[in-house]
Amino acid sequence: MGNGTEERKTPFSTDPKGRCAFTQQELYACRPVITPRILTILFALIGIIFIPIGAIALNAALSVEELTARYDNEPECTNTEENAPHGDKELALFSRQGFGFNCTITITVEEDMNQPIYFYYQLHNFYQNHRRYVMSRSDTQLRGDDPDNAGTFLGLGSGSGTSNCDPQEWQDREKSDQAEGGDSPGFSLDCEDGEDDCEDLLINPCGLVAWSFFNDTYRLAVQRDGNDSDNLEPLEVDETGIAWESDRKQKFGGFTSKNFNNIPRLRGGGAIGSSTAAGGFGGGGGSEGKTEVDDDEHFIVWMRTATLPNFRKLWGVINTNLNQGDVVHIDINNRYNTYRFEGKKKVVLSTTSFLGGKNYFLGASYLSVGFFCLFLAVVFGFLSQDKTHATGDLNRCSWMKKAAKDTSTPQR
């Protein structure tokens, strides 16, 4: 009759004892033997595929033209000495009471830059990824859902839907009046939750992320190669379409800001649509009270917090070609305080490739893996030339040698 295994026709056919190939782990399986020759072929294929991909990615990164210039340490931008301490620069900026300092920097174009050219501002040592900072916002309020009383519909009381915004949830009336009179340098905007006289002082949009809205502004002009510095051509920067469409349509509502950075001495950054105020050069959609939150794309871009402490955010797009030798003049209204935490501010002009901006990591990674795999292919290629024994010869295993030795030893 034979054993039960031979009589099983399918994986689930059972023998008289109820056993089957599946339960007894006797299914047919492919057990490939990985020989040096097979490894040689596999590593060679990986290298052949990865190296061209890495070369294409690296070439795309090299084709991107990028120009960067720092301006927060320029004497003209702070009205201080060139090597003045950060504290002196901060005090000088505070003395302007929100108006900032106007200055101009220049960037020389080293290679032709074809449109579109992306204009960014870049911050260093700014930890937007800090948990306390990231959590200090109200997405319900930002969507425009009952923005003055975001938590009422939950039965939690007026403003409770903005509780995460603390310490920038309420604007204190007394400190606001003092600040308007110039008698208080205070920065804390607190209000006792539930008091009747606080109902009209809910900050909207509230939270630290919104409160620290970047408010430096820029105006660009280009001095074409061969022209003198008095012959400048205005360089238009398109500030529309810089935010994600999903953010504009789904995450930010069409409402006007209220009690939001409207007192220069108490604010942490800019107000919605107010970049033309206090000496700014424009951008952001207009003046205070004449724009809605979902219209200010600079604000929407800022609210998408960065992962790393050194980051850049898109300010606008230049749809004009720049030629080698052109000099870009950037008028800056320096208002944003980075001196307290020893941060840096830069502007960046950059083109893009089909893979995005200038980033060598992807191409270098593919090339490194590809060349390493080719090296391994060569190593295993030499190993595959060893003909002293057949591949998979079990007689060369230690336990087989021991068994053979025990068999050959005569019994006493």
FIZA-808390 format. One line per field, with one value per residue (C-alpha): residue number from 1; residue in three letters; chain; x, y, z. Coordinates in steps of 0.02 Angstrom, whole numbers, plus 50000, padded with zeros to 5 digits. Each point is the difference from the previous one (the first is absolute). Example, Ala and Ser with C-alpha at 12.3 -4.5 7.8 and 13.67 -1.06 7.14 Angstrom:
num	c(1/2)
residuo	c(Ala/Ser)
cadena	c(A/A)
px	c(50615/50069)
py	c(49775/50172)
pz	c(50390/49967)
This chain:
num	c(1/2/3/4/5/6/7/8/9/10/11/12/13/14/15/16/17/18/19/20/21/22/23/24/25/26/27/28/29/30/31/32/33/34/35/36/37/38/39/40/41/42/43/44/45/46/47/48/49/50/51/52/53/54/55/56/57/58/59/60/61/62/63/64/65/66/67/68/69/70/71/72/73/74/75/76/77/78/79/80/81/82/83/84/85/86/87/88/89/90/91/92/93/94/95/96/97/98/99/100/101/102/103/104/105/106/107/108/109/110/111/112/113/114/115/116/117/118/119/120/121/122/123/124/125/126/127/128/129/130/131/132/133/134/135/136/137/138/139/140/141/142/143/144/145/146/147/148/149/150/151/152/153/154/155/156/157/158/159/160/161/162/163/164/165/166/167/168/169/170/171/172/173/174/175/176/177/178/179/180/181/182/183/184/185/186/187/188/189/190/191/192/193/194/195/196/197/198/199/200/201/202/203/204/205/206/207/208/209/210/211/212/213/214/215/216/217/218/219/220/221/222/223/224/225/226/227/228/229/230/231/232/233/234/235/236/237/238/239/240/241/242/243/244/245/246/247/248/249/250/251/252/253/254/255/256/257/258/259/260/261/262/263/264/265/266/267/268/269/270/271/272/273/274/275/276/277/278/279/280/281/282/283/284/285/286/287/288/289/290/291/292/293/294/295/296/297/298/299/300/301/302/303/304/305/306/307/308/309/310/311/312/313/314/315/316/317/318/319/320/321/322/323/324/325/326/327/328/329/330/331/332/333/334/335/336/337/338/339/340/341/342/343/344/345/346/347/348/349/350/351/352/353/354/355/356/357/358/359/360/361/362/363/364/365/366/367/368/369/370/371/372/373/374/375/376/377/378/379/380/381/382/383/384/385/386/387/388/389/390/391/392/393/394/395/396/397/398/399/400/401/402/403/404/405/406/407/408/409/410/411/412)
residuo	c(Met/Gly/Asn/Gly/Thr/Glu/Glu/Arg/Lys/Thr/Pro/Phe/Ser/Thr/Asp/Pro/Lys/Gly/Arg/Cys/Ala/Phe/Thr/Gln/Gln/Glu/Leu/Tyr/Ala/Cys/Arg/Pro/Val/Ile/Thr/Pro/Arg/Ile/Leu/Thr/Ile/Leu/Phe/Ala/Leu/Ile/Gly/Ile/Ile/Phe/Ile/Pro/Ile/Gly/Ala/Ile/Ala/Leu/Asn/Ala/Ala/Leu/Ser/Val/Glu/Glu/Leu/Thr/Ala/Arg/Tyr/Asp/Asn/Glu/Pro/Glu/Cys/Thr/Asn/Thr/Glu/Glu/Asn/Ala/Pro/His/Gly/Asp/Lys/Glu/Leu/Ala/Leu/Phe/Ser/Arg/Gln/Gly/Phe/Gly/Phe/Asn/Cys/Thr/Ile/Thr/Ile/Thr/Val/Glu/Glu/Asp/Met/Asn/Gln/Pro/Ile/Tyr/Phe/Tyr/Tyr/Gln/Leu/His/Asn/Phe/Tyr/Gln/Asn/His/Arg/Arg/Tyr/Val/Met/Ser/Arg/Ser/Asp/Thr/Gln/Leu/Arg/Gly/Asp/Asp/Pro/Asp/Asn/Ala/Gly/Thr/Phe/Leu/Gly/Leu/Gly/Ser/Gly/Ser/Gly/Thr/Ser/Asn/Cys/Asp/Pro/Gln/Glu/Trp/Gln/Asp/Arg/Glu/Lys/Ser/Asp/Gln/Ala/Glu/Gly/Gly/Asp/Ser/Pro/Gly/Phe/Ser/Leu/Asp/Cys/Glu/Asp/Gly/Glu/Asp/Asp/Cys/Glu/Asp/Leu/Leu/Ile/Asn/Pro/Cys/Gly/Leu/Val/Ala/Trp/Ser/Phe/Phe/Asn/Asp/Thr/Tyr/Arg/Leu/Ala/Val/Gln/Arg/Asp/Gly/Asn/Asp/Ser/Asp/Asn/Leu/Glu/Pro/Leu/Glu/Val/Asp/Glu/Thr/Gly/Ile/Ala/Trp/Glu/Ser/Asp/Arg/Lys/Gln/Lys/Phe/Gly/Gly/Phe/Thr/Ser/Lys/Asn/Phe/Asn/Asn/Ile/Pro/Arg/Leu/Arg/Gly/Gly/Gly/Ala/Ile/Gly/Ser/Ser/Thr/Ala/Ala/Gly/Gly/Phe/Gly/Gly/Gly/Gly/Gly/Ser/Glu/Gly/Lys/Thr/Glu/Val/Asp/Asp/Asp/Glu/His/Phe/Ile/Val/Trp/Met/Arg/Thr/Ala/Thr/Leu/Pro/Asn/Phe/Arg/Lys/Leu/Trp/Gly/Val/Ile/Asn/Thr/Asn/Leu/Asn/Gln/Gly/Asp/Val/Val/His/Ile/Asp/Ile/Asn/Asn/Arg/Tyr/Asn/Thr/Tyr/Arg/Phe/Glu/Gly/Lys/Lys/Lys/Val/Val/Leu/Ser/Thr/Thr/Ser/Phe/Leu/Gly/Gly/Lys/Asn/Tyr/Phe/Leu/Gly/Ala/Ser/Tyr/Leu/Ser/Val/Gly/Phe/Phe/Cys/Leu/Phe/Leu/Ala/Val/Val/Phe/Gly/Phe/Leu/Ser/Gln/Asp/Lys/Thr/His/Ala/Thr/Gly/Asp/Leu/Asn/Arg/Cys/Ser/Trp/Met/Lys/Lys/Ala/Ala/Lys/Asp/Thr/Ser/Thr/Pro/Gln/Arg)
cadena	c(A/A/A/A/A/A/A/A/A/A/A/A/A/A/A/A/A/A/A/A/A/A/A/A/A/A/A/A/A/A/A/A/A/A/A/A/A/A/A/A/A/A/A/A/A/A/A/A/A/A/A/A/A/A/A/A/A/A/A/A/A/A/A/A/A/A/A/A/A/A/A/A/A/A/A/A/A/A/A/A/A/A/A/A/A/A/A/A/A/A/A/A/A/A/A/A/A/A/A/A/A/A/A/A/A/A/A/A/A/A/A/A/A/A/A/A/A/A/A/A/A/A/A/A/A/A/A/A/A/A/A/A/A/A/A/A/A/A/A/A/A/A/A/A/A/A/A/A/A/A/A/A/A/A/A/A/A/A/A/A/A/A/A/A/A/A/A/A/A/A/A/A/A/A/A/A/A/A/A/A/A/A/A/A/A/A/A/A/A/A/A/A/A/A/A/A/A/A/A/A/A/A/A/A/A/A/A/A/A/A/A/A/A/A/A/A/A/A/A/A/A/A/A/A/A/A/A/A/A/A/A/A/A/A/A/A/A/A/A/A/A/A/A/A/A/A/A/A/A/A/A/A/A/A/A/A/A/A/A/A/A/A/A/A/A/A/A/A/A/A/A/A/A/A/A/A/A/A/A/A/A/A/A/A/A/A/A/A/A/A/A/A/A/A/A/A/A/A/A/A/A/A/A/A/A/A/A/A/A/A/A/A/A/A/A/A/A/A/A/A/A/A/A/A/A/A/A/A/A/A/A/A/A/A/A/A/A/A/A/A/A/A/A/A/A/A/A/A/A/A/A/A/A/A/A/A/A/A/A/A/A/A/A/A/A/A/A/A/A/A/A/A/A/A/A/A/A/A/A/A/A/A/A/A/A/A/A/A/A/A/A/A/A/A/A/A/A/A/A/A/A/A/A/A/A/A/A/A/A/A/A/A)
px	c(50000/50150/50013/49866/50105/50006/49810/49960/49946/49976/50070/49839/49971/50008/50062/49903/50073/49935/50169/50030/50151/49952/49991/50154/50099/50036/49944/50107/50107/50135/50162/50124/50183/50084/50163/50141/49954/49820/50057/50118/49856/49884/50126/50052/49818/49972/50157/49953/49827/50049/50151/49905/49858/50125/50088/49836/49949/50170/50001/49827/50062/50154/49890/49911/50067/49986/50053/49995/50035/49987/49935/49958/50182/50018/50032/49875/49864/50020/50072/50141/50185/50051/50049/49875/49932/49831/49928/50042/49921/49843/49985/50026/49860/49883/50032/49915/49836/49957/50062/50166/50150/50008/50157/50060/50109/50063/50025/50101/49935/50142/49912/49847/49839/49847/49825/49913/50119/49943/50030/50011/50036/50105/50009/50132/49987/49810/49922/49827/49998/49996/49846/49941/50011/49919/49852/49965/49867/49815/49962/49814/50022/50111/49867/49880/49884/49924/50167/49951/49938/50083/49949/49821/49921/50085/49924/50172/49971/50051/50172/50035/50034/50153/50071/50153/50045/50058/50097/49937/49814/49936/50055/50005/49909/50106/50165/49934/49955/50169/50091/49905/50055/50179/50014/50021/50124/49896/49983/49880/49820/49896/49818/49899/49891/49817/50002/49871/50121/50112/49871/50056/50186/50014/50147/49955/50100/50074/50154/50188/50017/49887/50067/50178/49948/50153/49981/50158/49957/50099/50005/50112/50081/50133/50150/50033/50179/50085/49877/50043/49919/49882/49920/49899/49861/49860/49990/49822/49975/49838/49940/49844/49990/50143/49894/49931/49830/49934/50052/49914/49838/49985/50105/49976/49833/49943/49991/50088/50128/49958/50115/50142/50171/49914/50109/50181/50080/49906/50004/50115/49997/49888/49813/49891/50017/50092/50171/49976/49979/50142/50119/49976/50020/49838/49947/49872/49846/49970/49977/49925/49811/49995/50055/49942/50110/49988/50056/50167/50107/50155/49907/49942/50178/50063/49869/50068/50136/50174/50079/50178/50066/50078/49866/49943/49826/49941/49969/49961/50044/50097/49943/50147/50165/50159/50163/50178/50071/49832/49991/49841/49963/49889/49920/49960/49891/50084/49868/50004/50097/50121/50134/49930/50034/50155/49910/50047/49898/50042/49922/50016/49978/49987/49947/49935/50018/49875/50055/49979/50136/50186/50023/50146/49947/49887/50126/50146/49903/49959/50178/50073/49887/50029/50189/50000/49894/50119/50144/49910/49962/50187/50038/49871/50054/50173/49925/49895/50160/50044/49983/50076/49831/49822/49880/49887/50108/49934/50148/50105/49887/50075/49864/50016/50188/49973/49873/50120/50140/49892/49951/50179/50058/50005/49894/50091)
py	c(50000/50113/50145/50133/50133/49909/49981/50185/50072/50183/50107/49974/49815/49905/49826/49880/50087/50171/50069/50104/50074/50176/49961/49890/50134/49885/50114/50013/50158/50081/50006/50092/49976/50172/49966/50127/50003/50048/50135/50067/50018/50080/50129/50040/50031/50115/50097/50015/50067/50115/50087/50077/50054/50082/50085/50072/50060/50077/50086/50071/50071/50075/50084/50101/50176/50066/50167/50036/50158/50035/50171/50000/50040/50144/50166/50091/49874/50027/50176/49931/49964/49854/49886/50067/49874/49919/50093/50170/49951/49942/50163/50099/49902/50025/50186/50005/49939/49885/50107/49910/50058/50018/49938/49937/49851/49943/49828/49973/49867/49878/49893/50025/49968/49958/50032/49953/50058/49969/50130/49934/50069/49886/49991/49916/49940/50019/49844/49994/49814/50030/49910/50149/50110/49879/49967/50185/50025/49970/49914/50018/50188/50007/49911/50140/49889/50120/50092/50113/49855/49846/49884/50054/49866/49867/50071/50046/50185/50152/49984/49826/49937/50114/49938/49927/50176/50053/50113/50089/49966/50162/50180/50091/50166/50088/49949/50045/50176/50021/49940/50120/50140/49942/49969/49811/49887/49847/49849/49891/50005/49918/50009/49906/49875/50031/50184/50105/50140/49876/49941/50126/49964/49823/50000/49935/49911/49954/49903/50016/49943/50139/50128/49975/50027/50054/50182/50056/50064/50014/50099/49943/50086/49943/50091/49921/49958/50154/50127/50117/49988/50145/49901/49870/49895/49956/49812/49944/49861/49902/49967/49901/49811/49977/49903/49825/50002/49875/50118/50150/49909/49882/50059/50189/50090/50163/50111/50158/49993/50078/50062/49920/50085/50168/50085/50016/49993/49841/49902/49857/50023/50062/50026/49921/50098/50145/49990/50172/50074/50058/50030/49835/49980/49908/49820/49908/50063/50176/50096/49950/49971/49984/49821/49831/49864/49886/50145/50024/49862/50056/49963/49830/49955/50051/49895/49840/49974/49940/49839/50063/50157/50064/50020/50107/50052/50060/50186/50011/49954/50106/49971/50091/49927/50058/49999/49974/50163/50076/50075/49976/50142/49947/50135/49926/50062/49910/49982/49819/49973/49854/50080/49939/49816/50038/49951/50044/50069/49972/50021/49868/50006/49827/49910/49822/49837/49859/49934/50167/50112/49977/49841/49882/49869/49896/49989/49967/49862/49908/50015/49939/49847/49964/50004/49900/49866/49994/49977/49855/49926/49998/49920/49863/49978/49950/49885/49913/49945/49885/49822/49902/49930/49996/50132/49933/49848/49943/49885/50155/50050/49975/49883/49891/49989/49952/49866/49929/49996/49910/49871/49965/49977/49811/49944/49917)
pz	c(50000/50031/50119/50015/49917/49834/49993/50025/49832/50052/50139/50100/49961/50164/50040/50113/50152/49943/49951/49844/49914/50057/50185/49993/49907/49856/49860/49846/50006/49899/50097/49891/50036/50002/49915/49973/49815/50039/50121/49868/49877/50129/50061/49822/49950/50150/49958/49816/50046/50144/49923/49851/50115/50118/49856/49935/50174/50033/49831/50036/50165/49916/49869/50136/50023/50177/50075/50187/50099/50187/50053/50186/50043/49877/50093/49890/50044/50188/50011/50108/49983/49891/50146/50126/50129/49967/50149/49924/49835/50089/50098/49840/49917/50149/49995/49831/50079/49856/49856/49981/49899/49812/49916/49831/49957/49831/49924/49841/49882/49965/49868/49891/50096/49897/50063/50108/50136/50178/50134/50179/50172/50109/50190/50108/50180/50001/50076/49922/50042/50189/50068/50103/49847/49877/50115/50030/49866/49968/49835/50035/50012/49846/49897/50047/50102/50125/50014/50148/50109/49930/50143/50033/49891/50108/50159/50066/50020/49901/49921/50067/49825/50002/50165/49913/49944/50173/50031/49844/50022/50076/49981/50167/49991/50132/49922/49828/50057/50083/49845/49889/50114/49995/50187/49998/49910/50047/49887/50102/49936/50136/50045/50130/49909/50027/50051/49911/49957/49909/49873/49870/50029/49933/49879/49829/49934/50168/50053/49996/49819/49936/50125/49936/49817/49899/49948/49910/49826/49839/49838/49856/49853/49878/49931/49832/49955/49927/50075/50143/50172/49960/49859/50094/49928/50124/50027/50026/50127/49983/50178/49950/49990/50125/50126/49978/49918/50128/50141/49921/49966/50148/50148/49998/49999/49927/50155/50055/50139/50168/50140/49903/50015/49987/50132/49939/50174/50048/49840/49959/49812/49861/49987/49867/49839/50083/49919/49921/50173/50112/49857/49909/49813/49962/49986/50103/49909/50064/50163/50168/49994/49810/49977/50060/50074/49849/49889/50087/49926/50095/50161/49935/49950/50172/50090/49920/50131/49953/50061/50024/50086/49838/49867/49855/49947/49831/49985/49814/49822/49874/49822/49920/49942/50085/49903/50057/50066/50048/50174/50100/50123/50145/50106/50170/50141/50146/50137/50057/50162/49990/50108/50166/49955/49892/49841/49823/49855/49817/49829/49866/49811/49924/49843/50005/49907/49973/50170/50091/50072/50025/50101/49971/50125/49886/49858/50116/50089/49839/49937/50165/50006/49816/50009/50162/49917/49851/50121/50083/49828/49962/50169/49979/49819/50060/50132/49868/49913/50145/49926/50145/50049/49939/50063/50136/50037/50170/50026/50039/50145/50173/50062/49844/50025/50182/49951/49870/50127/50128/49868/49950/50180/50043/50147/50145)
